[in-house]
Amino acid sequence: MAKGEINQLNLFQAIQKSWWMDTSADMENWSEDNPAWGQCAVTALTVQDFLGGEILRLDLTKHPDPKVAVMRSHYFNRINGEMLDVSSDQFGDINRFYAFRSSNGIIVRNRHYFLKNQDTRSRYAHLRYNVAKLLGKNSPLFGDCIYGYCLANAMLSDCQKSRFGCVVKYCDQIVTVTFNRILGCMKDWAEPQCIRLNIQSRTQSMIGCCSHAEEEALVQVRDLKLNPSECDFYVAGFRSSGLAAILPEKRFSCIRCATNFYLHGVGRIFVPVKDRWESMTAEEAIQSAKKYALGEKRIL
């Protein structure tokens, strides 16, 4: 999975600052003296979001320390053949732990294995959001509940490129929250990796294996028998680099979703710009998206 460049030191510091009792798999034994305790699964998921690679599982049941052995598993990352174990210092002597790791069985786990567990999913969402907030320079948007709902759902996406969420409000009430996902009928275009990884973003919009968060939201609005012209659609998520997509200026870049908004007569579309939401009409979204579809503008 190709990822954009990010300062690894900044990423690791943001992860470590975001470790807390409620992100640990063992809250009872977690302490501020050992904040990495029980953080391995959610940390490995977060590292993969930014740097790609694989998540590995180490069997801890034969560890000589009973307190460690009872944890049963430890997870870390392998990126371009290199082991990256951000939470390993939870076990004390690093060299001793690495010696144990090198002599015991390791297997690969995909992210679906973790996210099907509700507790892990909840802890990951909390850690991931706090990391995004720190790397997003604590933008005021992170204090907005709608933005939070968008990002929390974007984290559930299985898209290999960019993960987005969409919140729909009707009469000032949230009526649905969706995210982009791989469609079963298009799964062959996602294996072994997404066909879009080698296509310029926002061009050739019909080639891909995912439904978009906005399209999913339109389906939900239809099923709820609501008038799209009376609904507000909020769209936000994560870039392929793993960073939260906060725009420098008001724009909409997906011609496919802009066209669907236009055809359904959607009232207002909101996008995150700097420190706030800004709205646009479906017509404005189309005019903006045309430039990306033709390659005149690129997602940076």
Phi and psi restraints in degrees (value plus and minus 20) as a CYANA .aco file:
   2 ALA   PHI     -92.0   -52.0
   2 ALA   PSI     117.9   157.9
   3 LYS   PHI    -150.4  -110.4
   3 LYS   PSI     134.6   174.6
   4 GLY   PHI     -97.2   -57.2
   4 GLY   PSI     146.6   186.6
   5 GLU   PHI     -91.4   -51.4
   5 GLU   PSI     116.7   156.7
   6 ILE   PHI    -167.6  -127.6
   6 ILE   PSI     125.9   165.9
   7 ASN   PHI     -89.9   -49.9
   7 ASN   PSI      92.3   132.3
   8 GLN   PHI     -83.7   -43.7
   8 GLN   PSI     -57.3   -17.3
   9 LEU   PHI     -81.1   -41.1
   9 LEU   PSI     -64.5   -24.5
  10 ASN   PHI     -82.3   -42.3
  10 ASN   PSI     -60.0   -20.0
  11 LEU   PHI     -83.3   -43.3
  11 LEU   PSI     -69.0   -29.0
  12 PHE   PHI     -84.9   -44.9
  12 PHE   PSI     -57.5   -17.5
  13 GLN   PHI     -85.9   -45.9
  13 GLN   PSI     -59.5   -19.5
  14 ALA   PHI     -85.1   -45.1
  14 ALA   PSI     -59.9   -19.9
  15 ILE   PHI     -83.2   -43.2
  15 ILE   PSI     -68.2   -28.2
  16 GLN   PHI     -83.8   -43.8
  16 GLN   PSI     -55.7   -15.7
  17 LYS   PHI     -91.0   -51.0
  17 LYS   PSI     -39.7     0.3
  18 SER   PHI    -114.4   -74.4
  18 SER   PSI     -26.9    13.1
  19 TRP   PHI     -87.7   -47.7
  19 TRP   PSI     111.7   151.7
  20 TRP   PHI    -173.7  -133.7
  20 TRP   PSI     156.0   196.0
  21 MET   PHI     -75.2   -35.2
  21 MET   PSI     -63.6   -23.6
  22 ASP   PHI     -99.8   -59.8
  22 ASP   PSI     -19.5    20.5
  23 THR   PHI    -124.6   -84.6
  23 THR   PSI     -21.8    18.2
  24 SER   PHI    -109.4   -69.4
  24 SER   PSI     125.1   165.1
  25 ALA   PHI     -97.4   -57.4
  25 ALA   PSI     -30.9     9.1
  26 ASP   PHI    -154.7  -114.7
  26 ASP   PSI      54.5    94.5
  27 MET   PHI     -81.9   -41.9
  27 MET   PSI     -51.7   -11.7
  28 GLU   PHI     -82.7   -42.7
  28 GLU   PSI     -56.9   -16.9
  29 ASN   PHI    -123.1   -83.1
  29 ASN   PSI     -19.4    20.6
  30 TRP   PHI     -91.8   -51.8
  30 TRP   PSI     127.5   167.5
  31 SER   PHI    -170.6  -130.6
  31 SER   PSI     139.9   179.9
  32 GLU   PHI     -86.4   -46.4
  32 GLU   PSI     -40.7    -0.7
  33 ASP   PHI     -93.4   -53.4
  33 ASP   PSI     -44.4    -4.4
  34 ASN   PHI    -156.7  -116.7
  34 ASN   PSI      50.3    90.3
  35 PRO   PHI     -85.6   -45.6
  35 PRO   PSI     -38.6     1.4
  36 ALA   PHI     -97.5   -57.5
  36 ALA   PSI     -30.2     9.8
  37 TRP   PHI     -81.7   -41.7
  37 TRP   PSI     104.4   144.4
  38 GLY   PHI      54.5    94.5
  38 GLY   PSI      -5.0    35.0
  39 GLN   PHI    -120.7   -80.7
  39 GLN   PSI     -16.5    23.5
  40 CYS   PHI     -84.3   -44.3
  40 CYS   PSI     -64.2   -24.2
  41 ALA   PHI     -85.6   -45.6
  41 ALA   PSI     -69.0   -29.0
  42 VAL   PHI     -89.2   -49.2
  42 VAL   PSI     -50.4   -10.4
  43 THR   PHI     -89.0   -49.0
  43 THR   PSI     -64.0   -24.0
  44 ALA   PHI     -82.7   -42.7
  44 ALA   PSI     -59.7   -19.7
  45 LEU   PHI     -82.6   -42.6
  45 LEU   PSI     -63.0   -23.0
  46 THR   PHI     -87.3   -47.3
  46 THR   PSI     -62.5   -22.5
  47 VAL   PHI     -80.8   -40.8
  47 VAL   PSI     -62.3   -22.3
  48 GLN   PHI     -82.3   -42.3
  48 GLN   PSI     -55.7   -15.7
  49 ASP   PHI     -76.9   -36.9
  49 ASP   PSI     -56.5   -16.5
  50 PHE   PHI    -115.1   -75.1
  50 PHE   PSI     -55.6   -15.6
  51 LEU   PHI    -134.5   -94.5
  51 LEU   PSI     -27.2    12.8
  52 GLY   PHI      56.0    96.0
  52 GLY   PSI    -170.2  -130.2
  53 GLY   PHI      58.4    98.4
  53 GLY   PSI    -181.9  -141.9
  54 GLU   PHI    -133.5   -93.5
  54 GLU   PSI     138.3   178.3
  55 ILE   PHI    -126.4   -86.4
  55 ILE   PSI     109.0   149.0
  56 LEU   PHI    -130.2   -90.2
  56 LEU   PSI     126.4   166.4
  57 ARG   PHI    -131.3   -91.3
  57 ARG   PSI     110.6   150.6
  58 LEU   PHI    -129.1   -89.1
  58 LEU   PSI     111.7   151.7
  59 ASP   PHI     -98.1   -58.1
  59 ASP   PSI      99.3   139.3
  60 LEU   PHI    -118.3   -78.3
  60 LEU   PSI     -22.8    17.2
  61 THR   PHI     -82.5   -42.5
  61 THR   PSI     -41.4    -1.4
  62 LYS   PHI    -120.1   -80.1
  62 LYS   PSI     -10.1    29.9
  63 HIS   PHI     -86.0   -46.0
  63 HIS   PSI     117.4   157.4
  64 PRO   PHI     -84.7   -44.7
  64 PRO   PSI     -41.8    -1.8
  65 ASP   PHI    -110.5   -70.5
  65 ASP   PSI      95.6   135.6
  66 PRO   PHI     -77.1   -37.1
  66 PRO   PSI     -53.9   -13.9
  67 LYS   PHI     -84.8   -44.8
  67 LYS   PSI     -55.0   -15.0
  68 VAL   PHI     -98.5   -58.5
  68 VAL   PSI     -62.2   -22.2
  69 ALA   PHI     -80.4   -40.4
  69 ALA   PSI     -53.8   -13.8
  70 VAL   PHI     -88.1   -48.1
  70 VAL   PSI     -39.1     0.9
  71 MET   PHI     -91.2   -51.2
  71 MET   PSI     -40.6    -0.6
  72 ARG   PHI      51.9    91.9
  72 ARG   PSI     -60.6   -20.6
  73 SER   PHI    -158.9  -118.9
  73 SER   PSI     130.7   170.7
  74 HIS   PHI    -154.2  -114.2
  74 HIS   PSI     117.2   157.2
  75 TYR   PHI    -138.5   -98.5
  75 TYR   PSI     122.6   162.6
  76 PHE   PHI    -173.9  -133.9
  76 PHE   PSI    -195.0  -155.0
  77 ASN   PHI    -135.7   -95.7
  77 ASN   PSI     132.1   172.1
  78 ARG   PHI    -147.5  -107.5
  78 ARG   PSI      99.3   139.3
  79 ILE   PHI    -145.4  -105.4
  79 ILE   PSI      98.2   138.2
  80 ASN   PHI      31.4    71.4
  80 ASN   PSI      21.3    61.3
  81 GLY   PHI      63.7   103.7
  81 GLY   PSI     -26.9    13.1
  82 GLU   PHI    -120.3   -80.3
  82 GLU   PSI     113.5   153.5
  83 MET   PHI     -96.1   -56.1
  83 MET   PSI     114.8   154.8
  84 LEU   PHI    -154.3  -114.3
  84 LEU   PSI      89.6   129.6
  85 ASP   PHI    -142.0  -102.0
  85 ASP   PSI      65.4   105.4
  86 VAL   PHI     -89.8   -49.8
  86 VAL   PSI     -49.5    -9.5
  87 SER   PHI    -123.8   -83.8
  87 SER   PSI      -5.2    34.8
  88 SER   PHI     -87.1   -47.1
  88 SER   PSI     -41.9    -1.9
  89 ASP   PHI     -91.2   -51.2
  89 ASP   PSI     -23.9    16.1
  90 GLN   PHI     -85.4   -45.4
  90 GLN   PSI     -38.7     1.3
  91 PHE   PHI    -117.5   -77.5
  91 PHE   PSI     -10.8    29.2
  92 GLY   PHI      67.7   107.7
  92 GLY   PSI    -141.5  -101.5
  93 ASP   PHI     -80.0   -40.0
  93 ASP   PSI      88.7   128.7
  94 ILE   PHI     -84.3   -44.3
  94 ILE   PSI     -65.2   -25.2
  95 ASN   PHI     -82.5   -42.5
  95 ASN   PSI     -59.5   -19.5
  96 ARG   PHI     -85.9   -45.9
  96 ARG   PSI     -60.5   -20.5
  97 PHE   PHI     -87.6   -47.6
  97 PHE   PSI     -61.1   -21.1
  98 TYR   PHI     -83.2   -43.2
  98 TYR   PSI     -54.6   -14.6
  99 ALA   PHI     -84.6   -44.6
  99 ALA   PSI     -61.3   -21.3
 100 PHE   PHI     -84.0   -44.0
 100 PHE   PSI     -62.9   -22.9
 101 ARG   PHI     -81.4   -41.4
 101 ARG   PSI     -59.9   -19.9
 102 SER   PHI     -91.7   -51.7
 102 SER   PSI     -36.4     3.6
 103 SER   PHI    -129.4   -89.4
 103 SER   PSI      -9.9    30.1
 104 ASN   PHI    -147.8  -107.8
 104 ASN   PSI     142.6   182.6
 105 GLY   PHI     -87.5   -47.5
 105 GLY   PSI     117.4   157.4
 106 ILE   PHI    -147.7  -107.7
 106 ILE   PSI     115.0   155.0
 107 ILE   PHI    -149.6  -109.6
 107 ILE   PSI     140.5   180.5
 108 VAL   PHI    -109.1   -69.1
 108 VAL   PSI     116.8   156.8
 109 ARG   PHI    -141.3  -101.3
 109 ARG   PSI     114.5   154.5
 110 ASN   PHI    -107.6   -67.6
 110 ASN   PSI     142.7   182.7
 111 ARG   PHI     -87.3   -47.3
 111 ARG   PSI     -42.9    -2.9
 112 HIS   PHI     -84.8   -44.8
 112 HIS   PSI     -50.5   -10.5
 113 TYR   PHI     -78.9   -38.9
 113 TYR   PSI     -59.6   -19.6
 114 PHE   PHI     -99.6   -59.6
 114 PHE   PSI     -64.4   -24.4
 115 LEU   PHI     -94.7   -54.7
 115 LEU   PSI     -32.5     7.5
 116 LYS   PHI     -97.9   -57.9
 116 LYS   PSI     -32.0     8.0
 117 ASN   PHI    -112.0   -72.0
 117 ASN   PSI      99.4   139.4
 118 GLN   PHI     -81.9   -41.9
 118 GLN   PSI     -60.1   -20.1
 119 ASP   PHI     -85.0   -45.0
 119 ASP   PSI     -65.7   -25.7
 120 THR   PHI     -83.1   -43.1
 120 THR   PSI     -62.2   -22.2
 121 ARG   PHI     -80.7   -40.7
 121 ARG   PSI     -61.8   -21.8
 122 SER   PHI     -87.1   -47.1
 122 SER   PSI     -63.2   -23.2
 123 ARG   PHI     -87.7   -47.7
 123 ARG   PSI     -58.9   -18.9
 124 TYR   PHI     -82.6   -42.6
 124 TYR   PSI     -64.3   -24.3
 125 ALA   PHI     -80.5   -40.5
 125 ALA   PSI     -60.0   -20.0
 126 HIS   PHI     -86.0   -46.0
 126 HIS   PSI     -68.9   -28.9
 127 LEU   PHI     -83.3   -43.3
 127 LEU   PSI     -66.0   -26.0
 128 ARG   PHI     -81.8   -41.8
 128 ARG   PSI     -59.6   -19.6
 129 TYR   PHI     -86.6   -46.6
 129 TYR   PSI     -63.2   -23.2
 130 ASN   PHI     -85.6   -45.6
 130 ASN   PSI     -57.0   -17.0
 131 VAL   PHI     -85.3   -45.3
 131 VAL   PSI     -64.0   -24.0
 132 ALA   PHI     -80.1   -40.1
 132 ALA   PSI     -60.1   -20.1
 133 LYS   PHI     -83.9   -43.9
 133 LYS   PSI     -64.7   -24.7
 134 LEU   PHI     -85.7   -45.7
 134 LEU   PSI     -63.6   -23.6
 135 LEU   PHI     -93.4   -53.4
 135 LEU   PSI     -41.0    -1.0
 136 GLY   PHI    -108.2   -68.2
 136 GLY   PSI      -5.2    34.8
 137 LYS   PHI      37.5    77.5
 137 LYS   PSI      16.5    56.5
 138 ASN   PHI      33.0    73.0
 138 ASN   PSI      21.6    61.6
 139 SER   PHI     -72.6   -32.6
 139 SER   PSI     121.5   161.5
 140 PRO   PHI     -75.4   -35.4
 140 PRO   PSI     -40.9    -0.9
 141 LEU   PHI     -79.4   -39.4
 141 LEU   PSI     -49.8    -9.8
 142 PHE   PHI     -90.2   -50.2
 142 PHE   PSI     -31.3     8.7
 143 GLY   PHI    -113.1   -73.1
 143 GLY   PSI     -19.5    20.5
 144 ASP   PHI    -114.2   -74.2
 144 ASP   PSI     106.2   146.2
 145 CYS   PHI     -85.6   -45.6
 145 CYS   PSI     -53.9   -13.9
 146 ILE   PHI     -85.1   -45.1
 146 ILE   PSI     -63.0   -23.0
 147 TYR   PHI     -82.3   -42.3
 147 TYR   PSI     -61.2   -21.2
 148 GLY   PHI     -81.5   -41.5
 148 GLY   PSI     -62.0   -22.0
 149 TYR   PHI     -83.7   -43.7
 149 TYR   PSI     -60.2   -20.2
 150 CYS   PHI     -80.0   -40.0
 150 CYS   PSI     -68.9   -28.9
 151 LEU   PHI     -88.7   -48.7
 151 LEU   PSI     -60.1   -20.1
 152 ALA   PHI     -80.2   -40.2
 152 ALA   PSI     -59.1   -19.1
 153 ASN   PHI     -97.0   -57.0
 153 ASN   PSI     -53.8   -13.8
 154 ALA   PHI     -78.8   -38.8
 154 ALA   PSI     -52.4   -12.4
 155 MET   PHI     -83.8   -43.8
 155 MET   PSI     -41.6    -1.6
 156 LEU   PHI    -103.6   -63.6
 156 LEU   PSI     -30.0    10.0
 157 SER   PHI     -86.9   -46.9
 157 SER   PSI     123.8   163.8
 158 ASP   PHI    -122.2   -82.2
 158 ASP   PSI      -7.5    32.5
 159 CYS   PHI     -82.2   -42.2
 159 CYS   PSI     119.0   159.0
 160 GLN   PHI    -106.7   -66.7
 160 GLN   PSI     -23.8    16.2
 161 LYS   PHI    -134.9   -94.9
 161 LYS   PSI     -93.1   -53.1
 162 SER   PHI    -148.9  -108.9
 162 SER   PSI     118.2   158.2
 163 ARG   PHI    -130.5   -90.5
 163 ARG   PSI     106.1   146.1
 164 PHE   PHI    -151.9  -111.9
 164 PHE   PSI     131.0   171.0
 165 GLY   PHI    -141.4  -101.4
 165 GLY   PSI     137.4   177.4
 166 CYS   PHI    -157.0  -117.0
 166 CYS   PSI     108.9   148.9
 167 VAL   PHI    -130.1   -90.1
 167 VAL   PSI     113.1   153.1
 168 VAL   PHI    -133.5   -93.5
 168 VAL   PSI     109.6   149.6
 169 LYS   PHI    -133.6   -93.6
 169 LYS   PSI     119.1   159.1
 170 TYR   PHI    -154.1  -114.1
 170 TYR   PSI     105.0   145.0
 171 CYS   PHI      33.5    73.5
 171 CYS   PSI      21.9    61.9
 172 ASP   PHI      45.5    85.5
 172 ASP   PSI      -1.8    38.2
 173 GLN   PHI    -140.0  -100.0
 173 GLN   PSI     120.2   160.2
 174 ILE   PHI     -92.2   -52.2
 174 ILE   PSI     104.9   144.9
 175 VAL   PHI    -129.5   -89.5
 175 VAL   PSI     -42.4    -2.4
 176 THR   PHI    -183.4  -143.4
 176 THR   PSI     133.5   173.5
 177 VAL   PHI    -155.1  -115.1
 177 VAL   PSI     110.0   150.0
 178 THR   PHI    -153.4  -113.4
 178 THR   PSI     154.1   194.1
 179 PHE   PHI    -169.2  -129.2
 179 PHE   PSI     140.4   180.4
 180 ASN   PHI     -96.7   -56.7
 180 ASN   PSI     126.3   166.3
 181 ARG   PHI    -173.1  -133.1
 181 ARG   PSI     135.7   175.7
 182 ILE   PHI     -92.3   -52.3
 182 ILE   PSI     109.0   149.0
 183 LEU   PHI    -103.1   -63.1
 183 LEU   PSI     118.1   158.1
 184 GLY   PHI     -76.6   -36.6
 184 GLY   PSI     -59.1   -19.1
 185 CYS   PHI     -92.1   -52.1
 185 CYS   PSI     -32.5     7.5
 186 MET   PHI    -132.7   -92.7
 186 MET   PSI      -9.3    30.7
 187 LYS   PHI     -80.0   -40.0
 187 LYS   PSI     -49.2    -9.2
 188 ASP   PHI     -84.3   -44.3
 188 ASP   PSI     -41.7    -1.7
 189 TRP   PHI    -104.1   -64.1
 189 TRP   PSI     -22.7    17.3
 190 ALA   PHI    -127.8   -87.8
 190 ALA   PSI     -21.6    18.4
 191 GLU   PHI    -140.1  -100.1
 191 GLU   PSI     112.8   152.8
 192 PRO   PHI     -97.1   -57.1
 192 PRO   PSI     -35.0     5.0
 193 GLN   PHI    -163.8  -123.8
 193 GLN   PSI     139.2   179.2
 194 CYS   PHI     -80.7   -40.7
 194 CYS   PSI     115.2   155.2
 195 ILE   PHI     -81.3   -41.3
 195 ILE   PSI     -43.9    -3.9
 196 ARG   PHI    -100.7   -60.7
 196 ARG   PSI     -28.2    11.8
 197 LEU   PHI     -83.6   -43.6
 197 LEU   PSI     -41.9    -1.9
 198 ASN   PHI    -129.2   -89.2
 198 ASN   PSI      -3.1    36.9
 199 ILE   PHI    -137.1   -97.1
 199 ILE   PSI     115.1   155.1
 200 GLN   PHI     -76.4   -36.4
 200 GLN   PSI     110.5   150.5
 201 SER   PHI     -74.5   -34.5
 201 SER   PSI     117.8   157.8
 202 ARG   PHI      56.0    96.0
 202 ARG   PSI     -18.9    21.1
 203 THR   PHI    -126.0   -86.0
 203 THR   PSI     143.2   183.2
 204 GLN   PHI      26.8    66.8
 204 GLN   PSI      33.9    73.9
 205 SER   PHI     -84.2   -44.2
 205 SER   PSI     -38.7     1.3
 206 MET   PHI    -106.5   -66.5
 206 MET   PSI     -27.8    12.2
 207 ILE   PHI    -114.0   -74.0
 207 ILE   PSI      93.0   133.0
 208 GLY   PHI     149.3   189.3
 208 GLY   PSI     146.8   186.8
 209 CYS   PHI    -132.2   -92.2
 209 CYS   PSI     -20.2    19.8
 210 CYS   PHI    -126.1   -86.1
 210 CYS   PSI     125.8   165.8
 211 SER   PHI    -102.1   -62.1
 211 SER   PSI     127.3   167.3
 212 HIS   PHI    -108.8   -68.8
 212 HIS   PSI     133.8   173.8
 213 ALA   PHI     -76.5   -36.5
 213 ALA   PSI     -58.0   -18.0
 214 GLU   PHI     -86.4   -46.4
 214 GLU   PSI     -59.5   -19.5
 215 GLU   PHI     -85.9   -45.9
 215 GLU   PSI     -62.1   -22.1
 216 GLU   PHI     -80.6   -40.6
 216 GLU   PSI     -59.9   -19.9
 217 ALA   PHI     -85.5   -45.5
 217 ALA   PSI     -60.1   -20.1
 218 LEU   PHI     -83.0   -43.0
 218 LEU   PSI     -58.0   -18.0
 219 VAL   PHI     -83.0   -43.0
 219 VAL   PSI     -63.2   -23.2
 220 GLN   PHI     -84.6   -44.6
 220 GLN   PSI     -61.0   -21.0
 221 VAL   PHI     -81.5   -41.5
 221 VAL   PSI     -61.7   -21.7
 222 ARG   PHI     -81.2   -41.2
 222 ARG   PSI     -66.5   -26.5
 223 ASP   PHI     -85.3   -45.3
 223 ASP   PSI     -49.0    -9.0
 224 LEU   PHI    -103.0   -63.0
 224 LEU   PSI     -22.7    17.3
 225 LYS   PHI      38.4    78.4
 225 LYS   PSI      21.5    61.5
 226 LEU   PHI    -120.0   -80.0
 226 LEU   PSI     134.1   174.1
 227 ASN   PHI    -104.7   -64.7
 227 ASN   PSI      96.2   136.2
 228 PRO   PHI     -77.4   -37.4
 228 PRO   PSI     -47.1    -7.1
 229 SER   PHI     -88.6   -48.6
 229 SER   PSI     -38.0     2.0
 230 GLU   PHI    -121.8   -81.8
 230 GLU   PSI     -12.4    27.6
 231 CYS   PHI    -128.9   -88.9
 231 CYS   PSI     129.4   169.4
 232 ASP   PHI    -128.7   -88.7
 232 ASP   PSI     109.2   149.2
 233 PHE   PHI    -128.8   -88.8
 233 PHE   PSI     100.7   140.7
 234 TYR   PHI    -126.8   -86.8
 234 TYR   PSI     107.4   147.4
 235 VAL   PHI    -145.7  -105.7
 235 VAL   PSI     105.2   145.2
 236 ALA   PHI    -177.5  -137.5
 236 ALA   PSI     139.7   179.7
 237 GLY   PHI     159.4   199.4
 237 GLY   PSI    -169.5  -129.5
 238 PHE   PHI    -141.2  -101.2
 238 PHE   PSI     119.4   159.4
 239 ARG   PHI     -93.2   -53.2
 239 ARG   PSI     151.3   191.3
 240 SER   PHI     -84.1   -44.1
 240 SER   PSI     -40.5    -0.5
 241 SER   PHI     -94.5   -54.5
 241 SER   PSI     -34.3     5.7
 242 GLY   PHI      78.6   118.6
 242 GLY   PSI     -35.9     4.1
 243 LEU   PHI     -96.8   -56.8
 243 LEU   PSI     127.7   167.7
 244 ALA   PHI     -83.0   -43.0
 244 ALA   PSI     117.6   157.6
 245 ALA   PHI    -105.8   -65.8
 245 ALA   PSI      71.5   111.5
 246 ILE   PHI    -128.4   -88.4
 246 ILE   PSI      99.7   139.7
 247 LEU   PHI    -101.0   -61.0
 247 LEU   PSI     127.7   167.7
 248 PRO   PHI     -98.0   -58.0
 248 PRO   PSI     -38.6     1.4
 249 GLU   PHI    -174.5  -134.5
 249 GLU   PSI     141.6   181.6
 250 LYS   PHI     -88.3   -48.3
 250 LYS   PSI     104.5   144.5
 251 ARG   PHI    -184.5  -144.5
 251 ARG   PSI     142.1   182.1
 252 PHE   PHI    -156.1  -116.1
 252 PHE   PSI     110.8   150.8
 253 SER   PHI    -133.4   -93.4
 253 SER   PSI     -26.0    14.0
 254 CYS   PHI    -121.4   -81.4
 254 CYS   PSI      88.7   128.7
 255 ILE   PHI     -86.6   -46.6
 255 ILE   PSI     -52.1   -12.1
 256 ARG   PHI     -83.0   -43.0
 256 ARG   PSI     -69.1   -29.1
 257 CYS   PHI     -93.4   -53.4
 257 CYS   PSI     -56.5   -16.5
 258 ALA   PHI     -80.3   -40.3
 258 ALA   PSI     -61.8   -21.8
 259 THR   PHI     -83.8   -43.8
 259 THR   PSI     -62.2   -22.2
 260 ASN   PHI     -84.3   -44.3
 260 ASN   PSI     -60.2   -20.2
 261 PHE   PHI     -80.2   -40.2
 261 PHE   PSI     -63.6   -23.6
 262 TYR   PHI     -84.3   -44.3
 262 TYR   PSI     -66.1   -26.1
 263 LEU   PHI     -84.9   -44.9
 263 LEU   PSI     -51.7   -11.7
 264 HIS   PHI    -110.3   -70.3
 264 HIS   PSI     -20.0    20.0
 265 GLY   PHI      45.9    85.9
 265 GLY   PSI      16.0    56.0
 266 VAL   PHI     -79.9   -39.9
 266 VAL   PSI     119.6   159.6
 267 GLY   PHI     -91.8   -51.8
 267 GLY   PSI     -90.1   -50.1
 268 ARG   PHI    -151.3  -111.3
 268 ARG   PSI     123.8   163.8
 269 ILE   PHI    -139.2   -99.2
 269 ILE   PSI     108.4   148.4
 270 PHE   PHI    -131.0   -91.0
 270 PHE   PSI     114.4   154.4
 271 VAL   PHI    -147.2  -107.2
 271 VAL   PSI     130.0   170.0
 272 PRO   PHI    -100.6   -60.6
 272 PRO   PSI     100.1   140.1
 273 VAL   PHI    -144.8  -104.8
 273 VAL   PSI      94.0   134.0
 274 LYS   PHI      36.4    76.4
 274 LYS   PSI    -113.9   -73.9
 275 ASP   PHI    -141.3  -101.3
 275 ASP   PSI      -1.1    38.9
 276 ARG   PHI    -179.8  -139.8
 276 ARG   PSI     149.3   189.3
 277 TRP   PHI    -107.9   -67.9
 277 TRP   PSI     120.2   160.2
 278 GLU   PHI    -146.2  -106.2
 278 GLU   PSI     122.4   162.4
 279 SER   PHI    -122.5   -82.5
 279 SER   PSI     136.2   176.2
 280 MET   PHI    -168.0  -128.0
 280 MET   PSI     141.7   181.7
 281 THR   PHI    -106.5   -66.5
 281 THR   PSI     148.4   188.4
 282 ALA   PHI     -83.2   -43.2
 282 ALA   PSI     -56.9   -16.9
 283 GLU   PHI     -81.9   -41.9
 283 GLU   PSI     -64.5   -24.5
 284 GLU   PHI     -84.0   -44.0
 284 GLU   PSI     -57.8   -17.8
 285 ALA   PHI     -83.1   -43.1
 285 ALA   PSI     -61.0   -21.0
 286 ILE   PHI     -84.7   -44.7
 286 ILE   PSI     -66.4   -26.4
 287 GLN   PHI     -80.5   -40.5
 287 GLN   PSI     -57.2   -17.2
 288 SER   PHI     -90.0   -50.0
 288 SER   PSI     -66.1   -26.1
 289 ALA   PHI     -87.1   -47.1
 289 ALA   PSI     -48.2    -8.2
 290 LYS   PHI     -74.8   -34.8
 290 LYS   PSI     -60.4   -20.4
 291 LYS   PHI     -86.4   -46.4
 291 LYS   PSI     -53.1   -13.1
 292 TYR   PHI     -97.4   -57.4
 292 TYR   PSI     -57.9   -17.9
 293 ALA   PHI     -82.4   -42.4
 293 ALA   PSI     -53.8   -13.8
 294 LEU   PHI    -107.3   -67.3
 294 LEU   PSI     -22.5    17.5
 295 GLY   PHI      59.9    99.9
 295 GLY   PSI     -11.3    28.7
 296 GLU   PHI     -92.2   -52.2
 296 GLU   PSI     -48.7    -8.7
 297 LYS   PHI    -145.1  -105.1
 297 LYS   PSI     132.3   172.3
 298 ARG   PHI    -147.4  -107.4
 298 ARG   PSI     131.5   171.5
 299 ILE   PHI     -98.8   -58.8
 299 ILE   PSI      99.4   139.4
